[in-house]
C-alpha cells in the first residue's frame, strides 16, 4: 500500500436536514433544542421509504455523454441554478445599497448541511473565504458564529469539489491585489461591514475590463461545478470493509512516518523502532516476545545504525541476537523498500528461518525466498511491488551476489545480515563467505552489512575489513555456572581464584559394582538430578558414542520415568515410525519411552526435525548429541554435560566449548543454567587452559583454500568485470580480510606476488586468457578476459579443482551417452568431494555389478570400472594394474543414488549398502546440488546442449527423490517426504490446496501435526503460491 493514511480522500454522503431559512433564523434567533425533532423524524421516514422503493441505479457505461443534458436543462431547484442566481445578483451594481436576502437564497440555505457550507467555502488557520451577502440579518448571525481553526469544513463535500475549492484558493493567493480583493478574504480582525465598504469602493472604480473578468469568473465557476458534479456521478465507489480500510490507513501512515524518520536520521522513532505497531503485535503473536531486553533496545537505537553504517555485534549464546537482526531486516524491507539477504551456515537453519519468517512476509507484504541446496533462482526475479528477503546458505549467497553484480542490480540489496560471522575463519566455507562480503563492499556503497556472533576475538581486524562499528555485551537472560567434574568431585570454574576453579561439592550417588563398570563417569547420577522435570543435553565425542550413552542411561533409569507423559511419547513413537516408512531405529525404540533419544548427522532430516520438536515441547527430556547440535538449531537445556573434552580425536577449541555450554539455561523457564565438563586427570591442565583462555582469533582462509579461495575470487573478478588486469586485482585484494591479515599470514610472499601467482595458475588451466598487447606495455596493465570454460565454471559455482575433470567427463560422455537408464547421468552428477569419504563393501560392489543390465554394464565400461578389478578386491588379491580409485569409488556411490531413485526409501537403501541413513540422505542432497551446478555449467557451453534438458529433469528427481505427484508439495518449505505423503493422501495434492487450507482442519486431518506446524505450512504455501 502506498501513500500515507492522511492522503486517503474520502467520499462522504451528506445527511440532509430541513433547516429554517437564513431569514427565519435571523428573525427568530437561535434554535432551541428539540424544536424541529418532529420534522427530522418525518423527513427520515420519508427518506427511508424513498430508498426502499427506488430502483437500483444503472452502472455507468463509460460514455462521454453529458449526464445533465446541458446547463439549461437543470431544474430551478438544482444546486447550480441557485449558484447562478446568486452570482447574477451578486454581480449587479452595488449602488442600491446593501443587498438583502432573496427567496432563492433562503431556499438554498434550507438545503444546506448541518454546518453552513453555503457560507464558508475554504478554511485556513488564518483565512476564511465568505460567499454570503451583507444583509443586517447576516451580520447579526455572524456575530453568534464561531469558526475554530483546524475545523475541516470540506469533509462532507465530494472529493472532486473539495479539490476544486483547494485549487481556487491556491490560485487566488497567487493573483494580484485586485484579484485578491475580488475573492473577499475575511481576516480575523475584519468584519462584514469592512468588506461591504471595500466592495462598494471597488465597484465605483471598476472598468469594463474588470466587468468582463467578473463574467468570465462566473462562467468558470459554473463550468467547474458542473464538471465536478459530473465526475462525482460517474465515479463508482468501491465496496471495501471499513475495518480493513481503517487498518490499511493506519499501517500506511505508520510506514510513511517510519520512512521519514529514517531518511531524516531523526531521534524521533516510529511506534516500534521505526516500524508499524503491527510488527510488534506479530512478534507477540508468532514468537511470544512482548518486551525487548535493554541491550536490544540500546543496540537498535545506536547512532551508527541510524547513519546506516555497518555493524558487528557480539553476545553470548541465547542472548537474543537474532531478534535484533530481524527488526533491522523488517526496517529495510518495509521502510526503505529494499531487498535483504540473510546468510546462515546450514541448510537446516535456513529452512527453520524460512518457516518462522514466512508468516511475517504474508502479514506485512514481502516475499521470503529460499536459497539452499538445489533451490534458488539466479538472478532472482526483479519485482516492482513486493520486496524480497533472501535466506541463503554461504554458497548460495555467494552465487546470488554474483548474479546481481552481473546484472548490475547489486544496489537492490539494502541490507546483508550474516549469522555466525566467526565462520569467516573456518576453511573453504569461510573463504567463500569472505569473497561474498568483499564483493558487496567493493561494488555497492549503499548496502549495509550487519554481522553477529557469540565467539569473536580479533574484532578490530574484522571491523577494518567490513568498515564497521562494534557493539558487545555480556548479557545472558539466564545466569550460566560452569563446573568441572574429576572423579566424583565437582569444581566450579572461577577465573579469579589462583587455580582457576574452586571446590563445589561431592557427587552424592550410590552405585552398584555393575553400574560403576558401565558408567564410570557417573552420567546416570548427573542426568537424574534434572530430568524429567528439566531438560538436559549430553555432548559426546562421536556418533556411535551418542547411541551407546543413550542406551546405557535408559538401562539404569527408574521405571517411574516411563509414566512421565506416557501417552505423548507413544504418539511420538508412532509418528517416528510413520515418517520412516514403517521402520524404527531399535535404539530409539528402547530409549524414547524413558524420554531419552540421540541426535547426530546419521539421522535423516525428518527424524532430526521431529526429535527437535519433541525435545522443545518437553516430550523428550534428554538428548545425547554431537557438537553439530551446538552450531545448529537452538535447543537450550537446564544442564549441559560434556562427556569428554574431545570432538572425535581432536581436543576442544575455546570457540567450540563456548558454543556447547551456551545452550545451558532456558530464558523464561529456568533461573540458572549449568554446564559440567567431565575430564580425566591427564587432561586437567589442558582443560584449565581451555576454560580460562580467550577465544581463538579469526584468520582468513582465502590464501590456504586455493581453488575455492583466491583462484575462485580472481576468476569471478575478471568474469564479472570488476577487474580487468593485475593492477585492478591487487587493488581489490587490499580490501579483503586476507589483504588486511596478509603480513601475519604470509611473511614470505607479498600480496602482489600471491595475486600474480594465482592469476598465472588460472591462465594455465585455460580459465583466463591475456589479450594481445604491445611489447612496451607493463604486465600489470595487461588486460585479461575470461574464456568460455572459465565462464561456465563461474556460472556453475564449481570448485575449480574439479572443473577440468568435469569437462573431460562430460566430453567423454558425449561419445557414448547411455540413456536406457539414469545410471550414466547419475554417475556424472555424483559429487567429487564425497568420493574420499567412500569405503566400498567389495562383495556388495560385485553383487551390484553382476545385477546390472547389458546397457548398464556398458556404462561401467565407459567410465572405466572393470569387473576383474572388483573381483580381485572382493577376494583380497593383490592389484598390480594401476586403476583410478576415485572413479571406482564414485561409481559405487552412483549405485547408491541409482537405488534411491528406484526405491525412494532412504531406510532400505541405507540397510542395503550398510551406510547410515543420514549419510545416504546427505549424498542425495549433495548430488542434487551438484547436478544443478553442472546444469548451469552446460548452459554456458554450446557443445553440451544435450545435457540441458536431461539434467533439468534429473535435478528435480534428485532434489526430492519422491513420486512425481509429490514434487509440488515438496517445493513448500518445511514439508519433507513423509509429511508430503500424509498431505497428498488427505487430499491436499497441490500448493493451492495448502494455501487455501484451514490450519484447524489440517490439525484434525493430519496425524501428529501441531498447531504451530499447521500454521507454518499454510503460510509457507501462500508465500510460494
N, C-alpha and C positions, 0 to 999 in steps of 0.2 A: 504494500500500500504506500502510496507516495503522497507527499504533502502533509502539512500539519492539520491537526484537528480544527484549529481556528479557521483554516482556509476552506472548510466544507461549507458550502452555501445551502441554506435550507429553503424549501418552498413551503410556506405555512399558509394554510387556509384561514381566511379572515372570518371570524364569527361575527355576523352582522346582527346588530340590535337596533330596534327602533328607538331613536332618541328625539328629544324635542329639538326644534329648530333653534338656530342661534338667537333669533329674535325672542322666542318664547323663553329661552334660558336666561337671556339678559333681563327680560322684563320681570320674571317671577323670582329670580335669584337662584341659588344653588338647590339642587335636588335633595330631597330628604330620603334617607334610606328606606327602601321598600316601596317607594312611591309608584314605581311602574313595574312591580313584580308580576301583576296580573297580565299586563301587556306582554311581558317577556315570556311567560308560560304559554300564552295563547300563540305567540309567534313561533315558539319552539315546537308546539304540537303541530301547527300547520306545516312547518318545515319538514318534520319527520314524515308527515303524510305525503307531501310532495315527493320526497326522496324515495319512498317505498313504491309510489305509483309511476315514477318517471322511468322510461326505458333506459337500458344501458347505452351510453353514448358509443357511436361507431368509432372504430380505430381510424386514425389519420392515415390516409393512403399515400402521403409523401408528395402530393402535387403542390405546385406553387400558386394555386388559385387564391384570390383574395377572399379570405374567410368571412369578411364583413361586407363584401359587395360594394365597397367604396364608402367614403365618409358620409355621403349624403343619405345612405340607407340606414344610418343609425337612428334609433328611436329617440324621441325627445327626452326620454329619461336616461339615456345612456351616459356613461361617465364622460366620454369625450365630448358629447353635446354640452354638458354642463361646463366643462372646462372651456369650450369655445365661447359660450355665452359670457362666462366670467371674464375671459380675456378681452372680448369686444367691449364690455362695459368698462373694463379696467383701462383700455387704451383710448377711451373717449377723452375729449378735453376736460381738464380738471378745473375750468374757471367757474363751474357751477357751485363750487364749494366742496365740502366733504361728502364723499359718496356714501349713500345709505345702503343698508342691506336689502337685497331684492328677493322676491319669492323663489326664483330659481336657485339663488344662493342658499336660502333656507332649506330648500329641498335637498340640495347636495349635502348640507350639514346633517340632515336627518339620516343620510345613508352612510355616514362616517362610522369608523370603528370606535372602540372604547376610548382610545387616545385620539386627539384631534389631528388626524392625518391630513385633513384638508387644509389645516392651519400651517403645520410645520413640515417642511419637505426634507430638509437635510440638517443634521445636527453636527455640532463640533463642540469641543470643550469651551470655546470662547465665542462661537458664532452660531446664530440661528437664523435661517432664511424664512421669511414670513410671506404668505400668499393671501392672507385675509385683507379685508378692506377696513378703512379707518373710521367706522361709524362710532358714535359715542357709546353704543351698547358694546361694541367690540372692545373699546378701551376699558370699559368697566370690567368686562370679563377677563381681560388680560391681566388686570391688577390682582385677580384672585388665582391666577395660574402660576405655578412654579415649575420651571424646567430644570431638572437635575442634570449636571454634566455627566456624560457617560451613558445616559439612557439611550438605548438603541431604538429609535423610532421607526427604523426600516425593517424591523424583524417581521412584521406582519405584511410586508409588501412583497410581491413576487420578485424573484431574484433579478430578472431582466429589467424591471422598473427600477429596482434599487441600484443596479449598475448604471442606468441612465442618469439617475439623480446624482450619483457619485461623479460621473463624467461632467455633468452640468456644473457641479460645484467646483471641480478642478479647473474647468475651462474659465469659469467666472473669476477665479482667483488670479489667473494669468492675464486677464484682459486689462484694458486701460482704465483710468479712474472713472470715466463717464460710464463705461460698461458695468463697472462695479457698483455704481450708484443705481443703475437700472435694475440690478438684481436685489436691491433693498436689503442689505445685511443689517441685522439688529444686534448691536453690541450690548454688553451687559449694562452700560451706563446710558443707553439711548432708549427713548420712549417712542410710541407710535406717532405722537404729535410731531416729534422732531422729523420723523421720516416724511410725514404728510407735508410739512413746510418745504422740505428738500424737493419733494416731487413737484409741488406747485411751481417753485422757482425754476426747476429744470425744464418744465413744460413751457414756461414763458420764453425761455431762451433756446427752445428747440428749433431745428431747421427741418426742411423737407427730407434731407438725407436721414436724419435720425428717425423720422416717421417711417420711412421705408425700411430702416433697420429693425424697427419695432415690429412691423408687419412680418418681416422675414423670421424674426424670432418666434412670433406667434405660430406661423406655419410650421416652423421647425419643431416646436413643442408638440403641436398636433400630430405631425408625422411620426415623431419619436414614440409618443404614447400609443399611437395606432400600431406601429411596428412591434412595440413591446408586448401589447395585448395579443397580437397575432402570434408572436413567439411563445407566449405562455399557453395559448390554446393548442399550439402544435406539440408542445413538449409533453412527453409521456413520462409520468413519474414512475420509476422502477419500484417494484414491491420488495422491500427488504425488511428484515426483522429490526425493529427499533433497538432491541437489546444488542444485536450484532453490530448495528451502526454505531451505537454508543461505545461498545468495546473497541471497535476498529478506530474510532476517532480518538479515544484515549491513548491507545497504543501508538497510533501515528504521531500524536502530539508529543508523547514521551520520547519516541525515537528521534524526532526532529530536535527536541530540546537537547538530547544527548549528543546529536551531531554538532550542534552549535557549541556545546560545552567543550567537546574535544577539539574542534577546529580552532576555537579561541584560546585553548590552553588555560581555561579559567579554573579557579579553585572551587567554583560553584558546581558540584557534581549533580548528576541526574538522580532519579529516585533510587536506583540500585547500581551504584558505581557506573554512572553514565548509561545505564540500561533501563528499559521499561520495567515497571514494577511486576509485570507478568513474569519476567525471568526469575525474580525472587520467589514467586509463587510456584514456578515449575521446579525449582531446586527443592522446595519443601515437598512438593507432590511426588517427584520422581526419586529423590535421593534422601529425603528426610532431613535436609540441612536447613535449620531455622536461623542459625546465627553463625557468623564467621568468627574465627579466632582473632585475637588482637594483632598478631603478626600478619595475618592475611589482609586485614584492613590497612595496616601500615604499608605492606608491600604494594597493594593495589593503588594506593594514593601517593606513591613515590613520584617525585618531580621528574625523574628520568623517563618514567612511563608516559607521563603527560606530554613530554617533549619527544616522544617516540624514539627514544634511544634504546639500544639493545640491552638486555639484562640477563645476568646469570644469578640464580638464587639457589641456595643450598640449605636443607634442613634434614634432621634425622628422619628415618623411615616412619611412616604413619603420621607425619606432622601436618598433612593436608596440602601438599604442594600441587597436586593435580587440580584442585578446585580453583586455585588462583589462575592456572593456565586456561581452564575452561571459561572463566569470566572474561579473560583477555581475548580469547578467541571469539566469544559472542560479541564483544565490543567491536571487533574488526568486521565481523560478518554483518551485524545489524546497523551499526552507527557509521562506519567508514565505507561500508558496501564493497569490501574487498574479499577475495578468496583467502583461505587459510590452509596451510599444510602442517599436519602434526605427524612427527616421525617417532615411531615406537620400536622397541628392539625385536619383538617376536610376533609371529602371526596370531598366536592365541590372544595376546594383549590387544592387537589391532581389532580382532573380532569382538572382544569384550567391550572395547571403547565404541565401536560402531553400534553395538546394541544399546549401550547406555545413552548415546547422544542422538540416536535416530528420533526419539520422542521429542527432543528439543527442536530438531530440524522441522518436524511436522508442525509443531505449535508455532514456531517463530518464522517459518517460511524460508529455510535454506536447505541445501542438499548435503547429505553425508555420503561420501564415495569411498569405497574400499580399494586400496592398492596393496594387495598381499597375495603371495602365491602366483597363480595364473590370472588373477583379477586385476583390472585396471586398464584404462584406455590411454594411449599415447598418440598425440597430445590429447589432453582432456577436452571434452565438448565445451565450446565457448557459448555461454548463456548470457542473454541480456537482462533477464529478470532476476531469477534467484541466484544467489551466490553459493559457492561450494566449499565444504570442509573436506579436504582430502586427508584420510587417515592411512598412513603407509608404513611399511617396514623400511629399514635402512636402504635396501637395494632398490625397492620400488620407488622410494622417494627420490633417489638419485636419477632414475630413468624419467620420472615426472619432471624434474627440474631441467634435465637435458632437453626434453621435448618442448618445454615452454621457452627456453632460450632459443632453440632453433626456429620457433615460430614467431619470435620477437614479442612474446607475451609474458615475460618473467615479471614485469611490473604489475601483473594481475594479482600476484601474491602479495598481500598486505602484511601477512604475519607468518612466521615459521616457528613452530614450537618443537623442541627436542627434549624428550624424556630420557632419563639415564644418560646425561651428557658425558659422563665418565667413560662411556663405551667408545669414545673417540680414541682412546688409548688401547683398545683391545683388538689386535690382529688385523686381518683383512677387512672385517666389517667396520672397524674404526677408521681405516684408510678411506673406505667408501663414504663414510659419514663426513670426514674432513673435506674430501673433494666436493661433496654436495654443498657444504656451508661456504667453502672458499668461492665457488662459482656464484652463489647468491650474493655474497659480499661484493664481489667484483663487478657483477652485471646489473645489480639493482640497488640504487641508493634510497629507495622508498620502502623496501621490505624490512620490517622489524624482526629481529631474532630473539627468542626467549629460550634459554636453556635451564634445565633444572636437574638436580642430582642430590643424593644423600651422601655421596662419598667423593668429595673433591678436595685436593690439597693444593697443588700449584695453580691456584686460581689466577694469579697475576698474568701468567703466560696465556691462559685461555681468554682473559679479558683483552689482552693485546691482540690476539687473533680475531676475536669477534667484535672488537671495539665496543665493549660492553661495560656497563656498571655492574656492581656486585652487591647482593644482599644476602645476609645469612642470619640464622637464629638457631639457638639450641633448644627451641621449644619442642616438647613432646606432650600430647594430650594426656598420656598416662606415664607415670614415672617408671623408669626401667632400672632394675637392680641386676647387676652381673655377678655370677657366682662361678667358682671353680670347684670341682669335686676330685679329690685324690683319695683313693680307697674309700673309706666310709666317712670321711671328713669333708665338710663343705666350708669354703672360704669365700668371703665377699671381696670383690675387686675394689681396691682403694688406692688410687694413684698418689694420694698424699702420704700414705704410710711408707716406711723405709723399704719393706719387701714388695710393696705393690699390692698387697692383699692382707686381710685380717680374718681371724677365725670367726666363723658364724655359728655353726652347730655341728653336732654329730648326727649322722643319719640313724634314726631310730627304727629299726626293722628286725624282724625275726625270720631268718632264712633257714630253711632245711638244707641238708647237705646236697640234695639233688638240685634245689633251687640255686645254691651258691655255684654249683658246677655249671648250670645252664645260664645263669645271669650274674656273672662276676661283677658287672658294673652297677648292679642294683637298679636297673631300669624299671623293674616292676614296682619297686618301692617309690621311686621318683614320680612315676606317672599316676599311681593310685592316690597320691596326695592331692591331685587336682581333678582327675576325671571321676565320675561323669558330670559333675556339677559344672566344671570349667573345661576349656579345650586345651589341648597340648599338641605340640609338634616335636618330632624326634628326627633330627637330620642325621643321615647315615652316609658313610663314605661311598658305597656302591649300590647299584640297583638290587643286586642279589641280597645284600645285607638288609635292605629295606623290607623285603618279603620275609626274611628269616626272623628279624626282630619283631615284626607284627605278629607272626605266627607264635613265636616264643612267649610274648607277653600274654596272649589270649589263653595259653595253656595254664597259666598260673593266676588268672583273674577269678574272683569270686563269681559264683553262679548268679548272684543278685544283679550283676551287670546286664544279664540277658533280659531282665524285666524292664530296664530303662528304655522308654519309648519303643517298646517291642513291636507294636503294630506298624509304626513308621519305618522301622528297619526291615520288616517283612516286605512292605511295599517297595522299599528301596531295592531290595534284592530282586524282586520281580521285574522292576524297571531295568536293572542292570542286566538281567538275563535277556530281556526283550531287545535292548539295543545291541546285544552281542549275537543276535540271530539264534537265540536258544542256548548259547554256550555261556559258561560261567567259570571264572578262574577258581580252582579249588582252594587257594589260599584265601581269597576274598569270601568264599562261601563259608569258611570257618571263622574268619575274623569279624565280619560285618555284624553278626548277631551280638557281639560284645561292644559294638560301636567303634571298632578299630579297622583301619584299612591302610594300604600302602599307596604311594603316589610317585611315579617316575616316568621317564620317557618310553618305557616298554609298554605302557598302556596306550590304547587308541585315544584319539581326540574325544570321542563320545564318552568313553569311560572316565577320562580325566575330568571332563566337564561335569558329569553327574556326581562324581566324588567330591569335587569342589563345592557344588551346590549343597550336597548333604552335610558337609562339614560346616559350611557357612550358616546353615539353619539349625545346627546342633544335633542332627540325627547321628552323625559321627562325632566322637569327642576326641579321637586320637588319630593322627596321621603320621606314619613313618615315611620319610621322603628324602630325596636327594637335594643338592644345592640349587637345582634348576627352579624349584618352587620359590626360593628366596628372590630370584630375579624375575619371576613371572607374575602371576596374578596375586592380588593382595589377600592373603588368608592369615589374619592375626590370631594369636593364641595367648592364653593366660601365662603359660610356661613354655619356653623353647629349650630343648635339650639337644646338645651337640654330642653325638655318640663318640666322636673322636675328632681331633684337630687336623683331619685329613680330608681331601677330596680325591678319591682313588688312592694313589700313592704319593700325591703332592701335598706338602704342608700348606695349611690355610694361609691366605693373604689377609691383611688387615681389612681391605675392602670387602672381601667375601664374608669374613667374620661379622663385619658391621651389618651387611645385608641380612644375614641369618638372624642375629639377635634382635634386629629391628622389627621382626614380626611379633615380638613379645608385647602384650598389652593391647586390649581392645578398647578403643575410645567409646565412651558411653556405656560400657559393660563392665570393665574392670577398673579398679582403683590403682592397681600396680601390675607391672609386667616383670617376669623373671626369666633370666637366661642362665643355664647351667652347662658349663663345658666340662666334659669328662676327660681326664687326662691321666697318663701314667707318669711315674717318677722320672723316666728317661726324657720325657718331653717337657718337663717342668720349666726349664729355662727358656726354651723356645716359646712356650705359651705365655710366659710373663712378658717377653718382648712383644708378643702378638697383641696382648690386651692393653699394653701401655704405650705402644709405638704410635706415631701419627699415621695418617692414611698415606698410601703409596701415591707417588706423583703420576701424572698422566703424560705419556710420551707418544708422539706421533709415530705411526707405522707406515707412513707414506713411502719412506725410503726402503724399509725392510720388505714390505709386500710389493715386490717389483711389478709383477704382471697385473695385480689388482690395485696397485698403488700408483706410483709415479708414471709408469708407462701408460696405464689407462687414463690418467689425468691428461698427459700430453696429447694423446690421440684425440680426446674429446675437445681439447683447446683448439686444435687445428681443424677438426671436423665441424665444430660449432662456430668457427671463425672468430673465436675470442682472441686468438693469437695467430700470427701468420709467419713468424720467424723466431729464431732462438732468443733474440733480444726481448721480444714480447713475452715469451715463455718465462724468461728469467724474472721479468718484472712481475708477472703473476705469482711465481713461486715465492717471491719475497714476502707476499702477503699471506701465505699458508701457515698453518700451525707448524709444519715441518720447517718452513723457512725461518720462523722465529726461534725454533729449538735447534737449528742445524749445527751451530757451533758446538753444542754439547753432545749432539748425537753422532756427528761425523767430523772428527777433527782432521782426518787425513785428506778429505776432499772438500772443495768449496761447493757452494750451491750451484755455481755456474758449471763446474765440471760434472756434477751429478746430473744436471739437466741435459747437458750436451751428450753424455753417455747414453742416457735413456732415449734421447732422440735418435741417435745412431742405431740403437737396437731396433727401434720401430721401422726405420728405413730398411734395415737388413731383412726384417720379416715381411717386407712388402706392404706394410700398412700405411706408410707415408712415403712421399717422394719429393725430392728437391726440384725446383723449377730451373730451367736453363738461364744462367746469368752470365754476365761478362766476367772475365778473369780478374778485373780490378776490384770487384765488389767484395766486401767483407763477408766472412762466413756467418756472422751473427745477424746480418741483414738479408741473408738469402731466403727468399720466400719458399715456404713448404706447403704442399697441398696433400689432401688425403686421397688414397687410392680407393677403388671400388671395394676391395676386400676390407680395407680399414673402415669404410663407411658401413659395411654390413656388420662388422664386429661392434662398431659403436651403437648401431641401432638395436642389435641383439643383446646389448649389455653383457657380452660374454667375457669370461676370464681370458685374457689374451694368451695365457699359457695353452689354451685348448683351441684357439681359433684356427690355427694351421691344421691340426689333426681333424677338426670338424670338417674343414673344407675338403680334405683328402677323402674322408669317409663318405661325404655327400657325393663327391665326384665319382668315387668308386661305385656307389650305389646306383648311379645313373646307368652304368654299364650293364647291369642286370638286376634291376629292382624287382623283387618278388612281391607280387600283390595278391597272391592267392590267400594270404593270411596277413595279420598285423605284425607278425614276428620281426620281419625285416625293418619296418618303420619303428617298432619299439626298440630294437637294438640301437638305431640311430639316435633315438631320444633318451636313452639311458644316460644319466648324468655321469660325467667323467670323474667328478670329485668324490663319488661314493664308491668307486671301484676299489680304492685302497682299503676300505673297511670290510670288504667281502672276503669270507672264508668258506669256499665251496665245500659241500659234502660230496666227495668224488663219486661215491657209489650212487647217490641220488642223481648226480650230474649225468652219470652214464645211463641210468634208467630213463631220465627225461630225454636224452639224446636218442635212445632207441625207440621211444614212442612218437618221434616226430614223423610227419608225413614226408613224402618224397620232395614236395615243394619246400617244406621247412628244413629238410636236410640240405637242400641246395643253398639255403640261407647260411647255414653253418659253414659250408664250404666256401662261400663267397667272402665271409668275414674272416675266415682263417682258423676255424676250430675243427681239428681232425679227431675222428673217433679213436684212432690209435693212441693219441696223446692222453685222452681221458681214460682209456682202458689201463694204460701204464700207471697213471696217477691213482686210479682206484685200486690197483693191485699192489701198489707200493714199489713199483720198479723204478730204476734209475732212468732219468731222461737225459739223453745226450744231445738231442737236437734242440737248437735254440727256438723257443716259442715265446711269443709275446704274451706274457701272463696277464697283462691288463686287458687284452682282447678276450682271453678265456674267461676271466672273472666278470667282465662286462656282459658277455653272452649269458653267463649264469644268472646275473641279475635280470636280464631280459626274459628268462624263463619265469622268474617270479612275477614280473609285471604282466607277462602274457597270461599266466594263470589267473591273475587278479581280474583282467578284463573279461575272461571267460566265466569265472565263478562269482565275481563281485563280493566275495566274502573274505575279509581280512583274517578271520579266525582260522578258517580251513586252510588258507594258503600258508599262514604262519606255521601251522602244525605240519603241513606237508613238507616245507623246506626247513623245518627246525629253526625258525627265526622268531624273535619276539614280534608280537603284533604291532608294537609301536614302531619298530624298525621298518617293517613292511609298509606301514602307512607313511612313514617319512620318505621311503623310497618312491612311493606313488606320488607324493606331493612334489618331491624334487624332480621327478620325471615330467610332471605336468608343467612345472615352471620352466624347465629346460626346453621342453617342446615349444613353449611359447617364444622363448628366446631364439630357437632355430627358425621358427616361422618368420620372425622379424628379420633375421639374418638372410633368409632366402628371398624375401621381398626386395632386397636391395641388389640381388644378383640375378640377372635375366636368365642365365643358364640353368638356374634351379627353379624355374617357373612351375615345374611339375609337382614340386613338393608343397606348394602353397595350399592348394585345395586339400591335399591329403593330410597335411599337418593341422589344418584348421579343425577338421573333424576329430582327429586323434587327440588333440589338446583338450577338447571338451570331454572326451571319454576318460582321459587320464585325470582330469580335474575332479570329476565326480564319481567315476567308477560305479555307476548305478545304471539301472534300466533307463532307456531314453525318456520314458514318460515321467521320470522323477527329476530330470535335469532342471526344468523350470523352477521347481520348489527349492532345489539345492542352490539356486542363484541367490536366494534370500539369505542375508547374513544371519547366522545363528542357527540355521537349520542344517543339521547333519543327516547322514544317511538313514539312521533309524527313525528319526523324527519325520523325515520326508515320507517314509513308508507309512507311518501312522496317519499322517495328514492325508496322503493320497487314498488310503483305504477308507478314511472317514468322509471322503467326497470332496476334499479341498485339493483339486487337481491342477489348479493354475495359480499364478501370483495374484490375479484379480480376485479369485475366491478368497484368498487370505487377506487381501487388502480390505475387502468388504465384510470380513468376518467380525463377529461379536466376541471379544475375549471371554466373556462369561460362558458363551456357548462352547467355545473351544475347550475350556476347563472341564466342562461336563462330557465332552465328546472324546477328548484325547486322554488316555490314561497317564497318570503321573506327570501332569503338566500344571505347574504353579501359576498363580495369577500374574506374577511378575513376568514369567516366561511368555505367557499368552499375550500380554500387552506388548512385549518387545517384538514378538513375531509379527503381530499385526502392524505395528509402527514401522518395522523394517520393510515389510511387504509394501506398505503405502509409499515409502521413500523410493523403493526400486520400481514400483509400478508407475 
